[in-house]
């Protein structure tokens, strides 16, 4: 099993399994015995945990003592630049990309604005 950090995506191949409560990511120093790295974690569920017998944990990113913890290899969700680019593309498709036309939002045609707000 090739584990990666739930927070930064760095490889955890050098850490012995099972992960202890004190283990941290060698790259970002985030705690690893957290709900977001567990195979039972499910953001779509009400308690965000598929294990019904597990105690409730309020902060899913903090180290906890859950006895049902089993690390999962696909815990890192990514984001950052790729997610921002996809969001920017969706906004451009929705509102039109005025910057691509060489027009800035401040230089909107005054006559159109006057027509819109005319009494």
Biopython code that builds the backbone (N, CA, C, O; Angstrom):
import numpy as np
from Bio.PDB.StructureBuilder import StructureBuilder

atoms = [
    (1, "UNK", "N", (0.848, -1.170, 0.000)),
    (1, "UNK", "CA", (0.000, 0.000, 0.000)),
    (1, "UNK", "C", (0.897, 1.239, 0.000)),
    (1, "UNK", "O", (1.804, 1.346, 0.826)),
    (2, "UNK", "N", (0.652, 2.169, -0.916)),
    (2, "UNK", "CA", (1.444, 3.383, -1.049)),
    (2, "UNK", "C", (0.654, 4.558, -0.470)),
    (2, "UNK", "O", (-0.208, 5.126, -1.141)),
    (3, "UNK", "N", (0.952, 4.910, 0.765)),
    (3, "UNK", "CA", (0.235, 5.991, 1.427)),
    (3, "UNK", "C", (0.827, 7.345, 1.091)),
    (3, "UNK", "O", (2.030, 7.480, 0.869)),
    (4, "UNK", "N", (-0.047, 8.350, 1.058)),
    (4, "UNK", "CA", (0.376, 9.736, 0.896)),
    (4, "UNK", "C", (-0.301, 10.570, 1.974)),
    (4, "UNK", "O", (-1.350, 10.187, 2.494)),
    (5, "UNK", "N", (0.288, 11.691, 2.305)),
    (5, "UNK", "CA", (-0.252, 12.585, 3.318)),
    (5, "UNK", "C", (-1.599, 13.134, 2.872)),
    (5, "UNK", "O", (-1.767, 13.506, 1.711)),
    (6, "UNK", "N", (-2.546, 13.184, 3.778)),
    (6, "UNK", "CA", (-3.882, 13.696, 3.474)),
    (6, "UNK", "C", (-3.867, 15.195, 3.215)),
    (6, "UNK", "O", (-4.767, 15.709, 2.551)),
    (7, "UNK", "N", (-2.868, 15.909, 3.724)),
    (7, "UNK", "CA", (-2.830, 17.367, 3.614)),
    (7, "UNK", "C", (-2.009, 17.869, 2.434)),
    (7, "UNK", "O", (-2.447, 18.768, 1.716)),
    (8, "UNK", "N", (-0.806, 17.292, 2.222)),
    (8, "UNK", "CA", (0.075, 17.820, 1.170)),
    (8, "UNK", "C", (0.338, 16.839, 0.029)),
    (8, "UNK", "O", (0.846, 17.243, -1.017)),
    (9, "UNK", "N", (0.006, 15.567, 0.206)),
    (9, "UNK", "CA", (0.211, 14.579, -0.851)),
    (9, "UNK", "C", (1.587, 13.958, -0.887)),
    (9, "UNK", "O", (1.889, 13.186, -1.797)),
    (10, "UNK", "N", (2.441, 14.279, 0.093)),
    (10, "UNK", "CA", (3.793, 13.707, 0.134)),
    (10, "UNK", "C", (3.732, 12.213, 0.446)),
    (10, "UNK", "O", (2.834, 11.757, 1.154)),
    (11, "UNK", "N", (4.678, 11.465, -0.081)),
    (11, "UNK", "CA", (4.718, 10.025, 0.135)),
    (11, "UNK", "C", (5.047, 9.697, 1.589)),
    (11, "UNK", "O", (5.891, 10.340, 2.213)),
    (12, "UNK", "N", (4.359, 8.681, 2.113)),
    (12, "UNK", "CA", (4.590, 8.206, 3.477)),
    (12, "UNK", "C", (5.205, 6.817, 3.462)),
    (12, "UNK", "O", (5.052, 6.056, 4.418)),
    (13, "UNK", "N", (5.904, 6.482, 2.377)),
    (13, "UNK", "CA", (6.463, 5.139, 2.193)),
    (13, "UNK", "C", (7.474, 4.776, 3.272)),
    (13, "UNK", "O", (7.607, 3.593, 3.587)),
    (14, "UNK", "N", (8.183, 5.718, 3.846)),
    (14, "UNK", "CA", (9.208, 5.428, 4.839)),
    (14, "UNK", "C", (8.675, 5.173, 6.240)),
    (14, "UNK", "O", (9.433, 4.755, 7.115)),
    (15, "UNK", "N", (7.396, 5.413, 6.473)),
    (15, "UNK", "CA", (6.839, 5.230, 7.810)),
    (15, "UNK", "C", (6.371, 3.796, 8.011)),
    (15, "UNK", "O", (5.758, 3.209, 7.120)),
    (16, "UNK", "N", (6.658, 3.233, 9.183)),
    (16, "UNK", "CA", (6.207, 1.865, 9.455)),
    (16, "UNK", "C", (4.694, 1.830, 9.733)),
    (16, "UNK", "O", (4.125, 2.758, 10.307)),
    (17, "UNK", "N", (4.078, 0.741, 9.309)),
    (17, "UNK", "CA", (2.655, 0.545, 9.577)),
    (17, "UNK", "C", (2.497, -0.431, 10.723)),
    (17, "UNK", "O", (3.347, -1.313, 10.855)),
    (18, "UNK", "N", (1.506, -0.349, 11.539)),
    (18, "UNK", "CA", (0.438, 0.649, 11.522)),
    (18, "UNK", "C", (0.947, 2.002, 12.021)),
    (18, "UNK", "O", (1.883, 2.083, 12.816)),
    (19, "UNK", "N", (0.294, 3.066, 11.525)),
    (19, "UNK", "CA", (0.667, 4.413, 11.931)),
    (19, "UNK", "C", (0.317, 4.617, 13.398)),
    (19, "UNK", "O", (-0.759, 4.224, 13.846)),
    (20, "UNK", "N", (1.225, 5.229, 14.139)),
    (20, "UNK", "CA", (0.943, 5.521, 15.542)),
    (20, "UNK", "C", (0.262, 6.880, 15.645)),
    (20, "UNK", "O", (0.208, 7.646, 14.683)),
    (21, "UNK", "N", (-0.243, 7.150, 16.809)),
    (21, "UNK", "CA", (-0.929, 8.416, 17.059)),
    (21, "UNK", "C", (0.033, 9.600, 16.938)),
    (21, "UNK", "O", (-0.402, 10.717, 16.657)),
    (22, "UNK", "N", (1.313, 9.376, 17.143)),
    (22, "UNK", "CA", (2.304, 10.451, 17.113)),
    (22, "UNK", "C", (2.964, 10.651, 15.761)),
    (22, "UNK", "O", (3.759, 11.578, 15.607)),
    (23, "UNK", "N", (2.666, 9.819, 14.781)),
    (23, "UNK", "CA", (3.299, 9.960, 13.468)),
    (23, "UNK", "C", (2.839, 11.242, 12.774)),
    (23, "UNK", "O", (1.668, 11.618, 12.826)),
    (24, "UNK", "N", (3.800, 11.897, 12.124)),
    (24, "UNK", "CA", (3.507, 13.119, 11.373)),
    (24, "UNK", "C", (4.087, 13.001, 9.973)),
    (24, "UNK", "O", (4.978, 12.188, 9.727)),
    (25, "UNK", "N", (3.587, 13.802, 9.075)),
    (25, "UNK", "CA", (4.084, 13.838, 7.705)),
    (25, "UNK", "C", (5.492, 14.419, 7.702)),
    (25, "UNK", "O", (5.718, 15.468, 8.305)),
    (26, "UNK", "N", (6.450, 13.762, 7.037)),
    (26, "UNK", "CA", (7.814, 14.301, 6.992)),
    (26, "UNK", "C", (7.919, 15.605, 6.205)),
    (26, "UNK", "O", (8.894, 16.340, 6.365)),
    (27, "UNK", "N", (6.943, 15.902, 5.365)),
    (27, "UNK", "CA", (6.989, 17.104, 4.543)),
    (27, "UNK", "C", (6.300, 18.306, 5.203)),
    (27, "UNK", "O", (6.911, 19.366, 5.342)),
    (28, "UNK", "N", (5.021, 18.148, 5.615)),
    (28, "UNK", "CA", (4.267, 19.284, 6.158)),
    (28, "UNK", "C", (4.040, 19.192, 7.662)),
    (28, "UNK", "O", (3.489, 20.117, 8.257)),
    (29, "UNK", "N", (4.452, 18.102, 8.282)),
    (29, "UNK", "CA", (4.358, 17.867, 9.722)),
    (29, "UNK", "C", (2.919, 17.800, 10.237)),
    (29, "UNK", "O", (2.670, 18.037, 11.419)),
    (30, "UNK", "N", (1.986, 17.481, 9.362)),
    (30, "UNK", "CA", (0.593, 17.297, 9.784)),
    (30, "UNK", "C", (0.453, 15.947, 10.475)),
    (30, "UNK", "O", (1.137, 14.987, 10.120)),
    (31, "UNK", "N", (-0.435, 15.877, 11.464)),
    (31, "UNK", "CA", (-0.696, 14.615, 12.136)),
    (31, "UNK", "C", (-1.310, 13.623, 11.159)),
    (31, "UNK", "O", (-2.077, 14.010, 10.277)),
    (32, "UNK", "N", (-0.977, 12.348, 11.312)),
    (32, "UNK", "CA", (-1.455, 11.339, 10.360)),
    (32, "UNK", "C", (-2.569, 10.444, 10.909)),
    (32, "UNK", "O", (-3.297, 9.825, 10.134)),
    (33, "UNK", "N", (-2.708, 10.369, 12.214)),
    (33, "UNK", "CA", (-3.773, 9.536, 12.794)),
    (33, "UNK", "C", (-5.035, 10.398, 12.881)),
    (33, "UNK", "O", (-5.539, 10.678, 13.969)),
    (34, "UNK", "N", (-5.533, 10.814, 11.712)),
    (34, "UNK", "CA", (-6.689, 11.705, 11.625)),
    (34, "UNK", "C", (-7.764, 11.067, 10.749)),
    (34, "UNK", "O", (-7.484, 10.180, 9.943)),
    (35, "UNK", "N", (-8.985, 11.531, 10.923)),
    (35, "UNK", "CA", (-10.112, 10.973, 10.172)),
    (35, "UNK", "C", (-9.939, 11.107, 8.659)),
    (35, "UNK", "O", (-10.325, 10.204, 7.916)),
    (36, "UNK", "N", (-9.369, 12.212, 8.192)),
    (36, "UNK", "CA", (-9.240, 12.425, 6.752)),
    (36, "UNK", "C", (-8.309, 11.426, 6.070)),
    (36, "UNK", "O", (-8.349, 11.287, 4.847)),
    (37, "UNK", "N", (-7.474, 10.729, 6.836)),
    (37, "UNK", "CA", (-6.589, 9.719, 6.271)),
    (37, "UNK", "C", (-7.175, 8.311, 6.438)),
    (37, "UNK", "O", (-6.588, 7.336, 5.968)),
    (38, "UNK", "N", (-8.307, 8.205, 7.091)),
    (38, "UNK", "CA", (-8.906, 6.905, 7.402)),
    (38, "UNK", "C", (-9.806, 6.411, 6.268)),
    (38, "UNK", "O", (-10.457, 7.207, 5.591)),
    (39, "UNK", "N", (-9.837, 5.108, 6.072)),
    (39, "UNK", "CA", (-10.682, 4.535, 5.019)),
    (39, "UNK", "C", (-12.163, 4.643, 5.355)),
    (39, "UNK", "O", (-12.998, 4.518, 4.459)),
    (40, "UNK", "N", (-12.508, 4.870, 6.603)),
    (40, "UNK", "CA", (-13.906, 5.016, 7.005)),
    (40, "UNK", "C", (-14.426, 6.444, 6.818)),
    (40, "UNK", "O", (-15.631, 6.676, 6.916)),
    (41, "UNK", "N", (-13.541, 7.394, 6.551)),
    (41, "UNK", "CA", (-13.947, 8.798, 6.382)),
    (41, "UNK", "C", (-14.779, 8.951, 5.119)),
    (41, "UNK", "O", (-14.396, 8.483, 4.047)),
    (42, "UNK", "N", (-15.926, 9.613, 5.261)),
    (42, "UNK", "CA", (-16.811, 9.863, 4.131)),
    (42, "UNK", "C", (-17.477, 11.219, 4.337)),
    (42, "UNK", "O", (-18.367, 11.349, 5.177)),
    (43, "UNK", "N", (-17.059, 12.218, 3.588)),
    (43, "UNK", "CA", (-17.564, 13.581, 3.745)),
    (43, "UNK", "C", (-19.055, 13.683, 3.424)),
    (43, "UNK", "O", (-19.704, 14.647, 3.833)),
    (44, "UNK", "N", (-19.606, 12.716, 2.706)),
    (44, "UNK", "CA", (-21.007, 12.766, 2.307)),
    (44, "UNK", "C", (-21.963, 12.264, 3.396)),
    (44, "UNK", "O", (-23.165, 12.522, 3.325)),
    (45, "UNK", "N", (-21.453, 11.567, 4.380)),
    (45, "UNK", "CA", (-22.289, 11.039, 5.468)),
    (45, "UNK", "C", (-22.489, 12.092, 6.545)),
    (45, "UNK", "O", (-21.700, 13.029, 6.667)),
    (46, "UNK", "N", (-23.537, 11.933, 7.315)),
    (46, "UNK", "CA", (-23.870, 12.895, 8.372)),
    (46, "UNK", "C", (-22.741, 13.025, 9.390)),
    (46, "UNK", "O", (-22.331, 14.146, 9.692)),
    (47, "UNK", "N", (-22.230, 11.934, 9.924)),
    (47, "UNK", "CA", (-21.134, 11.984, 10.893)),
    (47, "UNK", "C", (-19.774, 11.931, 10.244)),
    (47, "UNK", "O", (-18.758, 11.943, 10.939)),
    (48, "UNK", "N", (-19.729, 11.872, 8.938)),
    (48, "UNK", "CA", (-18.531, 11.778, 8.121)),
    (48, "UNK", "C", (-17.710, 10.529, 8.415)),
    (48, "UNK", "O", (-16.492, 10.528, 8.233)),
    (49, "UNK", "N", (-18.372, 9.464, 8.868)),
    (49, "UNK", "CA", (-17.686, 8.215, 9.146)),
    (49, "UNK", "C", (-18.604, 7.051, 8.779)),
    (49, "UNK", "O", (-19.774, 7.029, 9.163)),
    (50, "UNK", "N", (-18.068, 6.086, 8.035)),
    (50, "UNK", "CA", (-18.847, 4.902, 7.656)),
    (50, "UNK", "C", (-18.930, 3.878, 8.780)),
    (50, "UNK", "O", (-19.813, 3.020, 8.769)),
    (51, "UNK", "N", (-18.029, 3.955, 9.743)),
    (51, "UNK", "CA", (-18.026, 3.009, 10.855)),
    (51, "UNK", "C", (-19.018, 3.481, 11.916)),
    (51, "UNK", "O", (-18.776, 4.472, 12.605)),
    (52, "UNK", "N", (-20.117, 2.774, 12.042)),
    (52, "UNK", "CA", (-21.181, 3.184, 12.954)),
    (52, "UNK", "C", (-20.782, 3.059, 14.420)),
    (52, "UNK", "O", (-21.301, 3.798, 15.257)),
    (53, "UNK", "N", (-19.877, 2.147, 14.749)),
    (53, "UNK", "CA", (-19.477, 1.939, 16.144)),
    (53, "UNK", "C", (-18.408, 2.926, 16.609)),
    (53, "UNK", "O", (-18.094, 2.968, 17.798)),
    (54, "UNK", "N", (-17.850, 3.711, 15.711)),
    (54, "UNK", "CA", (-16.781, 4.654, 16.072)),
    (54, "UNK", "C", (-17.341, 5.834, 16.859)),
    (54, "UNK", "O", (-18.461, 6.284, 16.617)),
    (55, "UNK", "N", (-16.548, 6.323, 17.801)),
    (55, "UNK", "CA", (-16.931, 7.522, 18.551)),
    (55, "UNK", "C", (-16.883, 8.724, 17.619)),
    (55, "UNK", "O", (-16.099, 8.753, 16.670)),
    (56, "UNK", "N", (-17.724, 9.713, 17.893)),
    (56, "UNK", "CA", (-17.761, 10.918, 17.076)),
    (56, "UNK", "C", (-16.502, 11.747, 17.310)),
    (56, "UNK", "O", (-16.082, 11.942, 18.450)),
    (57, "UNK", "N", (-15.911, 12.229, 16.233)),
    (57, "UNK", "CA", (-14.735, 13.109, 16.294)),
    (57, "UNK", "C", (-15.141, 14.420, 15.642)),
    (57, "UNK", "O", (-15.530, 14.440, 14.474)),
    (58, "UNK", "N", (-15.053, 15.511, 16.384)),
    (58, "UNK", "CA", (-15.506, 16.808, 15.886)),
    (58, "UNK", "C", (-14.613, 17.353, 14.766)),
    (58, "UNK", "O", (-15.115, 17.731, 13.708)),
    (59, "UNK", "N", (-13.314, 17.398, 14.985)),
    (59, "UNK", "CA", (-12.385, 17.955, 13.998)),
    (59, "UNK", "C", (-11.696, 16.806, 13.271)),
    (59, "UNK", "O", (-10.862, 16.108, 13.847)),
    (60, "UNK", "N", (-12.042, 16.619, 12.026)),
    (60, "UNK", "CA", (-11.537, 15.494, 11.236)),
    (60, "UNK", "C", (-10.083, 15.657, 10.817)),
    (60, "UNK", "O", (-9.500, 14.733, 10.251)),
    (61, "UNK", "N", (-9.484, 16.821, 11.088)),
    (61, "UNK", "CA", (-8.089, 17.063, 10.716)),
    (61, "UNK", "C", (-7.152, 17.011, 11.911)),
    (61, "UNK", "O", (-5.952, 17.233, 11.750)),
    (62, "UNK", "N", (-7.655, 16.727, 13.093)),
    (62, "UNK", "CA", (-6.833, 16.645, 14.306)),
    (62, "UNK", "C", (-6.572, 15.197, 14.680)),
    (62, "UNK", "O", (-7.397, 14.319, 14.424)),
    (63, "UNK", "N", (-5.428, 14.957, 15.282)),
    (63, "UNK", "CA", (-5.065, 13.620, 15.749)),
    (63, "UNK", "C", (-6.096, 13.156, 16.780)),
    (63, "UNK", "O", (-6.511, 13.921, 17.651)),
    (64, "UNK", "N", (-6.502, 11.880, 16.664)),
    (64, "UNK", "CA", (-7.488, 11.339, 17.595)),
    (64, "UNK", "C", (-7.113, 9.920, 18.006)),
    (64, "UNK", "O", (-6.143, 9.351, 17.505)),
    (65, "UNK", "N", (-7.893, 9.357, 18.923)),
    (65, "UNK", "CA", (-7.622, 8.022, 19.463)),
    (65, "UNK", "C", (-8.562, 6.958, 18.900)),
    (65, "UNK", "O", (-8.740, 5.915, 19.530)),
    (66, "UNK", "N", (-9.153, 7.182, 17.762)),
    (66, "UNK", "CA", (-10.126, 6.238, 17.222)),
    (66, "UNK", "C", (-9.481, 4.865, 16.997)),
    (66, "UNK", "O", (-8.438, 4.748, 16.355)),
    (67, "UNK", "N", (-10.116, 3.854, 17.531)),
    (67, "UNK", "CA", (-9.617, 2.489, 17.380)),
    (67, "UNK", "C", (-9.953, 1.865, 16.037)),
    (67, "UNK", "O", (-9.446, 0.791, 15.714)),
    (68, "UNK", "N", (-10.795, 2.517, 15.249)),
    (68, "UNK", "CA", (-11.202, 2.000, 13.940)),
    (68, "UNK", "C", (-10.330, 2.549, 12.812)),
    (68, "UNK", "O", (-10.576, 2.248, 11.644)),
    (69, "UNK", "N", (-9.321, 3.346, 13.142)),
    (69, "UNK", "CA", (-8.483, 4.000, 12.133)),
    (69, "UNK", "C", (-7.737, 2.989, 11.270)),
    (69, "UNK", "O", (-7.017, 2.126, 11.773)),
    (70, "UNK", "N", (-7.928, 3.119, 9.956)),
    (70, "UNK", "CA", (-7.184, 2.336, 8.959)),
    (70, "UNK", "C", (-6.815, 3.316, 7.842)),
    (70, "UNK", "O", (-7.712, 3.865, 7.202)),
    (71, "UNK", "N", (-5.517, 3.553, 7.587)),
    (71, "UNK", "CA", (-5.134, 4.540, 6.572)),
    (71, "UNK", "C", (-5.541, 4.102, 5.168)),
    (71, "UNK", "O", (-5.566, 2.913, 4.851)),
    (72, "UNK", "N", (-5.858, 5.088, 4.343)),
    (72, "UNK", "CA", (-6.233, 4.799, 2.951)),
    (72, "UNK", "C", (-5.279, 5.531, 2.010)),
    (72, "UNK", "O", (-4.873, 6.658, 2.292)),
    (73, "UNK", "N", (-4.923, 4.900, 0.901)),
    (73, "UNK", "CA", (-3.938, 5.495, -0.011)),
    (73, "UNK", "C", (-4.454, 6.697, -0.805)),
    (73, "UNK", "O", (-3.651, 7.506, -1.269)),
    (74, "UNK", "N", (-5.749, 6.832, -0.971)),
    (74, "UNK", "CA", (-6.291, 7.917, -1.804)),
    (74, "UNK", "C", (-6.821, 9.089, -0.979)),
    (74, "UNK", "O", (-7.759, 9.762, -1.405)),
    (75, "UNK", "N", (-6.244, 9.342, 0.183)),
    (75, "UNK", "CA", (-6.745, 10.382, 1.078)),
    (75, "UNK", "C", (-6.474, 11.795, 0.572)),
    (75, "UNK", "O", (-7.243, 12.710, 0.865)),
    (76, "UNK", "N", (-5.401, 11.986, -0.178)),
    (76, "UNK", "CA", (-5.068, 13.331, -0.666)),
    (76, "UNK", "C", (-5.999, 13.715, -1.802)),
    (76, "UNK", "O", (-6.053, 13.034, -2.826)),
    (77, "UNK", "N", (-6.732, 14.805, -1.620)),
    (77, "UNK", "CA", (-7.696, 15.247, -2.624)),
    (77, "UNK", "C", (-7.133, 16.285, -3.579)),
    (77, "UNK", "O", (-7.760, 16.609, -4.588)),
    (78, "UNK", "N", (-5.980, 16.795, -3.275)),
    (78, "UNK", "CA", (-5.362, 17.769, -4.163)),
    (78, "UNK", "C", (-6.052, 19.109, -4.074)),
    (78, "UNK", "O", (-6.531, 19.507, -3.012)),
    (79, "UNK", "N", (-6.100, 19.782, -5.166)),
    (79, "UNK", "CA", (-6.699, 21.106, -5.183)),
    (79, "UNK", "C", (-5.679, 22.081, -5.708)),
    (79, "UNK", "O", (-4.984, 21.802, -6.685)),
    (80, "UNK", "N", (-5.590, 23.194, -5.080)),
    (80, "UNK", "CA", (-4.606, 24.201, -5.440)),
    (80, "UNK", "C", (-4.786, 24.732, -6.844)),
    (80, "UNK", "O", (-5.891, 25.127, -7.215)),
    (81, "UNK", "N", (-3.729, 24.751, -7.630)),
    (81, "UNK", "CA", (-3.731, 25.381, -8.950)),
    (81, "UNK", "C", (-4.681, 24.696, -9.926)),
    (81, "UNK", "O", (-5.366, 25.377, -10.689)),
    (82, "UNK", "N", (-4.738, 23.383, -9.921)),
    (82, "UNK", "CA", (-5.613, 22.680, -10.859)),
    (82, "UNK", "C", (-7.080, 22.983, -10.567)),
    (82, "UNK", "O", (-7.870, 23.191, -11.488)),
    (83, "UNK", "N", (-7.440, 23.007, -9.293)),
    (83, "UNK", "CA", (-8.815, 23.303, -8.925)),
    (83, "UNK", "C", (-9.154, 24.762, -9.240)),
    (83, "UNK", "O", (-10.254, 25.057, -9.708)),
    (84, "UNK", "N", (-8.225, 25.661, -8.988)),
    (84, "UNK", "CA", (-8.454, 27.073, -9.274)),
    (84, "UNK", "C", (-8.624, 27.300, -10.777)),
    (84, "UNK", "O", (-9.479, 28.083, -11.191)),
    (85, "UNK", "N", (-7.822, 26.627, -11.588)),
    (85, "UNK", "CA", (-7.926, 26.771, -13.043)),
    (85, "UNK", "C", (-9.274, 26.253, -13.544)),
    (85, "UNK", "O", (-9.893, 26.876, -14.407)),
    (86, "UNK", "N", (-9.731, 25.127, -13.015)),
    (86, "UNK", "CA", (-11.035, 24.586, -13.424)),
    (86, "UNK", "C", (-12.158, 25.528, -13.009)),
    (86, "UNK", "O", (-13.109, 25.725, -13.765)),
    (87, "UNK", "N", (-12.060, 26.108, -11.828)),
    (87, "UNK", "CA", (-13.072, 27.050, -11.360)),
    (87, "UNK", "C", (-13.068, 28.315, -12.214)),
    (87, "UNK", "O", (-14.123, 28.842, -12.564)),
    (88, "UNK", "N", (-11.882, 28.789, -12.540)),
    (88, "UNK", "CA", (-11.769, 29.988, -13.380)),
    (88, "UNK", "C", (-12.388, 29.736, -14.756)),
    (88, "UNK", "O", (-13.065, 30.607, -15.302)),
    (89, "UNK", "N", (-12.157, 28.551, -15.314)),
    (89, "UNK", "CA", (-12.748, 28.208, -16.607)),
    (89, "UNK", "C", (-14.260, 28.165, -16.544)),
    (89, "UNK", "O", (-14.930, 28.607, -17.477)),
    (90, "UNK", "N", (-14.809, 27.638, -15.457)),
    (90, "UNK", "CA", (-16.261, 27.585, -15.296)),
    (90, "UNK", "C", (-16.845, 28.991, -15.169)),
    (90, "UNK", "O", (-17.904, 29.277, -15.729)),
    (91, "UNK", "N", (-16.160, 29.866, -14.435)),
    (91, "UNK", "CA", (-16.639, 31.242, -14.309)),
    (91, "UNK", "C", (-16.565, 31.985, -15.640)),
    (91, "UNK", "O", (-17.480, 32.729, -15.994)),
    (92, "UNK", "N", (-15.474, 31.780, -16.372)),
    (92, "UNK", "CA", (-15.340, 32.423, -17.679)),
    (92, "UNK", "C", (-16.439, 31.957, -18.632)),
    (92, "UNK", "O", (-16.975, 32.753, -19.403)),
    (93, "UNK", "N", (-16.773, 30.666, -18.576)),
    (93, "UNK", "CA", (-17.836, 30.149, -19.440)),
    (93, "UNK", "C", (-19.191, 30.725, -19.049)),
    (93, "UNK", "O", (-20.037, 30.971, -19.909)),
    (94, "UNK", "N", (-19.397, 30.938, -17.757)),
    (94, "UNK", "CA", (-20.671, 31.452, -17.278)),
    (94, "UNK", "C", (-20.843, 32.933, -17.555)),
    (94, "UNK", "O", (-21.891, 33.360, -18.038)),
    (95, "UNK", "N", (-19.818, 33.718, -17.250)),
    (95, "UNK", "CA", (-19.923, 35.166, -17.359)),
    (95, "UNK", "C", (-19.241, 35.749, -18.585)),
    (95, "UNK", "O", (-19.345, 36.952, -18.822)),
    (96, "UNK", "N", (-18.563, 34.956, -19.350)),
    (96, "UNK", "CA", (-17.822, 35.470, -20.498)),
    (96, "UNK", "C", (-16.490, 36.018, -20.039)),
    (96, "UNK", "O", (-16.395, 36.623, -18.971)),
    (97, "UNK", "N", (-15.473, 35.811, -20.833)),
    (97, "UNK", "CA", (-14.131, 36.247, -20.465)),
    (97, "UNK", "C", (-13.860, 37.594, -21.096)),
    (97, "UNK", "O", (-13.405, 37.664, -22.238)),
    (98, "UNK", "N", (-14.137, 38.680, -20.360)),
    (98, "UNK", "CA", (-13.914, 40.022, -20.886)),
    (98, "UNK", "C", (-12.436, 40.327, -21.050)),
    (98, "UNK", "O", (-12.055, 41.094, -21.935)),
    (99, "UNK", "N", (-11.589, 39.729, -20.197)),
    (99, "UNK", "CA", (-10.152, 39.990, -20.283)),
    (99, "UNK", "C", (-9.580, 39.427, -21.578)),
    (99, "UNK", "O", (-8.630, 39.989, -22.122)),
    (100, "UNK", "N", (-10.136, 38.334, -22.080)),
    (100, "UNK", "CA", (-9.651, 37.747, -23.329)),
    (100, "UNK", "C", (-10.000, 38.637, -24.513)),
    (100, "UNK", "O", (-9.304, 38.611, -25.527)),
    (101, "UNK", "N", (-11.075, 39.432, -24.402)),
    (101, "UNK", "CA", (-11.473, 40.332, -25.478)),
    (101, "UNK", "C", (-10.662, 41.623, -25.455)),
    (101, "UNK", "O", (-10.844, 42.487, -26.313)),
    (102, "UNK", "N", (-9.761, 41.757, -24.470)),
    (102, "UNK", "CA", (-8.972, 42.971, -24.356)),
    (102, "UNK", "C", (-9.698, 44.053, -23.585)),
    (102, "UNK", "O", (-9.240, 45.195, -23.549)),
    (103, "UNK", "N", (-10.807, 43.725, -22.974)),
    (103, "UNK", "CA", (-11.630, 44.693, -22.281)),
    (103, "UNK", "C", (-11.571, 44.407, -20.786)),
    (103, "UNK", "O", (-11.773, 43.265, -20.375)),
    (104, "UNK", "N", (-11.307, 45.393, -19.986)),
    (104, "UNK", "CA", (-11.296, 45.181, -18.535)),
    (104, "UNK", "C", (-12.699, 45.409, -17.993)),
    (104, "UNK", "O", (-13.489, 46.106, -18.629)),
    (105, "UNK", "N", (-13.033, 44.844, -16.838)),
    (105, "UNK", "CA", (-14.362, 45.034, -16.276)),
    (105, "UNK", "C", (-14.693, 46.498, -16.013)),
    (105, "UNK", "O", (-15.862, 46.878, -16.082)),
    (106, "UNK", "N", (-13.679, 47.345, -15.710)),
    (106, "UNK", "CA", (-13.930, 48.746, -15.440)),
    (106, "UNK", "C", (-14.264, 49.525, -16.717)),
    (106, "UNK", "O", (-14.875, 50.591, -16.640)),
    (107, "UNK", "N", (-13.878, 49.016, -17.876)),
    (107, "UNK", "CA", (-14.103, 49.742, -19.112)),
    (107, "UNK", "C", (-15.359, 49.281, -19.836)),
    (107, "UNK", "O", (-15.411, 49.294, -21.066)),
    (108, "UNK", "N", (-16.369, 48.876, -19.080)),
    (108, "UNK", "CA", (-17.637, 48.465, -19.688)),
    (108, "UNK", "C", (-18.222, 49.671, -20.408)),
    (108, "UNK", "O", (-17.997, 50.814, -20.008)),
    (109, "UNK", "N", (-18.963, 49.412, -21.457)),
    (109, "UNK", "CA", (-19.514, 50.499, -22.265)),
    (109, "UNK", "C", (-20.461, 51.356, -21.420)),
    (109, "UNK", "O", (-21.470, 50.852, -20.926)),
    (110, "UNK", "N", (-20.149, 52.637, -21.248)),
    (110, "UNK", "CA", (-20.975, 53.508, -20.400)),
    (110, "UNK", "C", (-22.412, 53.602, -20.888)),
    (110, "UNK", "O", (-23.325, 53.720, -20.070)),
    (111, "UNK", "N", (-22.637, 53.552, -22.185)),
    (111, "UNK", "CA", (-24.002, 53.682, -22.690)),
    (111, "UNK", "C", (-24.869, 52.503, -22.234)),
    (111, "UNK", "O", (-26.049, 52.692, -21.938)),
    (112, "UNK", "N", (-24.314, 51.310, -22.175)),
    (112, "UNK", "CA", (-25.080, 50.160, -21.706)),
    (112, "UNK", "C", (-25.430, 50.302, -20.229)),
    (112, "UNK", "O", (-26.530, 49.947, -19.807)),
    (113, "UNK", "N", (-24.492, 50.820, -19.452)),
    (113, "UNK", "CA", (-24.761, 51.016, -18.032)),
    (113, "UNK", "C", (-25.787, 52.127, -17.825)),
    (113, "UNK", "O", (-26.654, 52.024, -16.957)),
    (114, "UNK", "N", (-25.687, 53.194, -18.629)),
    (114, "UNK", "CA", (-26.666, 54.278, -18.525)),
    (114, "UNK", "C", (-28.066, 53.772, -18.852)),
    (114, "UNK", "O", (-29.033, 54.139, -18.185)),
    (115, "UNK", "N", (-28.174, 52.933, -19.874)),
    (115, "UNK", "CA", (-29.474, 52.384, -20.251)),
    (115, "UNK", "C", (-30.038, 51.497, -19.146)),
    (115, "UNK", "O", (-31.243, 51.481, -18.896)),
    (116, "UNK", "N", (-29.170, 50.783, -18.509)),
    (116, "UNK", "CA", (-29.593, 49.868, -17.453)),
    (116, "UNK", "C", (-30.111, 50.598, -16.225)),
    (116, "UNK", "O", (-31.102, 50.182, -15.626)),
    (117, "UNK", "N", (-29.437, 51.703, -15.841)),
    (117, "UNK", "CA", (-29.794, 52.390, -14.615)),
    (117, "UNK", "C", (-30.564, 53.700, -14.848)),
    (117, "UNK", "O", (-30.708, 54.497, -13.921)),
    (118, "UNK", "N", (-31.043, 53.923, -16.031)),
    (118, "UNK", "CA", (-31.779, 55.139, -16.348)),
    (118, "UNK", "C", (-33.171, 55.072, -15.714)),
    (118, "UNK", "O", (-33.809, 54.020, -15.675)),
    (119, "UNK", "N", (-33.613, 56.208, -15.229)),
    (119, "UNK", "CA", (-34.953, 56.260, -14.619)),
    (119, "UNK", "C", (-35.982, 56.598, -15.647)),
    (119, "UNK", "O", (-37.168, 56.688, -15.327)),
]
sb = StructureBuilder()
sb.init_structure("model")
sb.init_model(0)
sb.init_chain("A")
sb.init_seg("    ")
for serial, (resi, resn, name, xyz) in enumerate(atoms, 1):
    if name == "N":
        sb.init_residue(resn, " ", resi, " ")
    sb.init_atom(name, np.array(xyz, "f"), 0.0, 1.0, " ", f" {name:<3s}", serial, name[0])
structure = sb.get_structure()
